[in-house]
């Protein structure tokens, strides 16, 4: 049996997990939607070392999180509906287990 204090923390943790799931879906959706525009920005030397560079790492973490939460079908649908681009290709490879990330 949980104490009120413990139950409060469990509920807070579950609420944070829901928020993390929402943020992961939002991140993957936004990155995939901008397709070729993002490819050009990431290839630009002026963006090297910026948060744009981090997207290629964080998107695979977000996809793994969503898969762990049972949202694999959502991710697959987002990827299938996305325009062509490096992010889409990288996530397709990652989902197939061929990615290096």
C-alpha positions in Angstrom: 0.0 0.0 0.0 1.3 3.4 -1.0 1.3 6.4 1.4 -0.3 9.6 0.2 3.2 11.1 -0.3 4.3 8.1 -2.4 1.1 8.1 -4.4 1.5 11.8 -5.2 5.0 11.2 -6.6 3.9 8.2 -8.6 1.1 10.3 -10.1 3.5 13.1 -10.8 5.9 10.7 -12.6 3.1 9.3 -14.7 2.0 12.8 -15.6 5.5 13.7 -16.6 5.7 10.5 -18.7 2.5 11.6 -20.5 4.0 15.0 -21.2 7.3 13.4 -22.4 5.3 11.3 -24.8 3.4 14.3 -26.2 6.7 16.2 -26.6 8.3 13.2 -28.4 5.4 13.0 -30.9 5.5 16.8 -31.4 9.2 16.7 -32.1 9.1 13.9 -34.6 6.1 15.3 -36.3 7.7 18.8 -36.6 11.0 17.5 -37.8 9.5 15.3 -40.4 7.1 18.0 -41.6 9.9 20.4 -42.5 11.8 17.8 -44.6 14.1 19.4 -47.2 14.1 22.8 -45.5 15.7 21.2 -42.4 18.2 19.3 -44.6 19.4 22.6 -46.0 19.7 24.2 -42.6 21.7 21.2 -41.1 24.0 21.2 -44.1 24.8 24.9 -43.6 28.1 25.4 -41.8 26.6 28.3 -39.9 24.3 25.9 -38.0 27.2 23.6 -36.9 27.1 23.1 -33.2 23.6 24.6 -32.8 20.5 22.9 -31.6 19.6 22.0 -35.2 22.6 19.6 -35.2 21.1 17.9 -32.1 17.9 17.0 -33.9 19.4 14.0 -35.7 20.3 12.5 -32.3 17.2 13.5 -30.4 14.7 12.3 -33.0 16.0 8.7 -32.7 15.8 8.9 -28.9 12.2 10.2 -29.3 11.3 7.3 -31.6 12.8 4.8 -29.2 10.8 6.4 -26.3 7.6 6.2 -28.3 8.3 2.6 -29.2 8.8 1.8 -25.5 5.5 3.4 -24.8 3.8 1.3 -27.4 3.4 4.1 -29.9 5.3 2.3 -32.7 2.3 2.6 -35.1 2.1 6.3 -34.6 5.7 6.7 -35.4 5.4 4.5 -38.5 2.4 6.5 -39.7 4.3 9.8 -39.2 7.3 8.5 -41.1 5.1 7.0 -43.9 3.3 10.3 -44.4 6.5 12.5 -44.2 8.0 14.2 -47.2 11.3 13.0 -48.5 14.4 14.2 -46.5 17.3 13.1 -44.4 15.2 12.9 -41.2 12.7 10.6 -42.8 15.4 8.4 -44.3 17.3 8.2 -41.0 14.2 7.3 -39.1 13.2 4.7 -41.6 16.7 3.1 -41.2 16.5 3.4 -37.4 13.1 1.7 -37.4 14.4 -1.0 -39.5 17.4 -1.5 -37.2 19.9 -0.5 -39.8 20.7 3.0 -38.4 23.9 3.7 -36.6 22.1 5.8 -33.9 
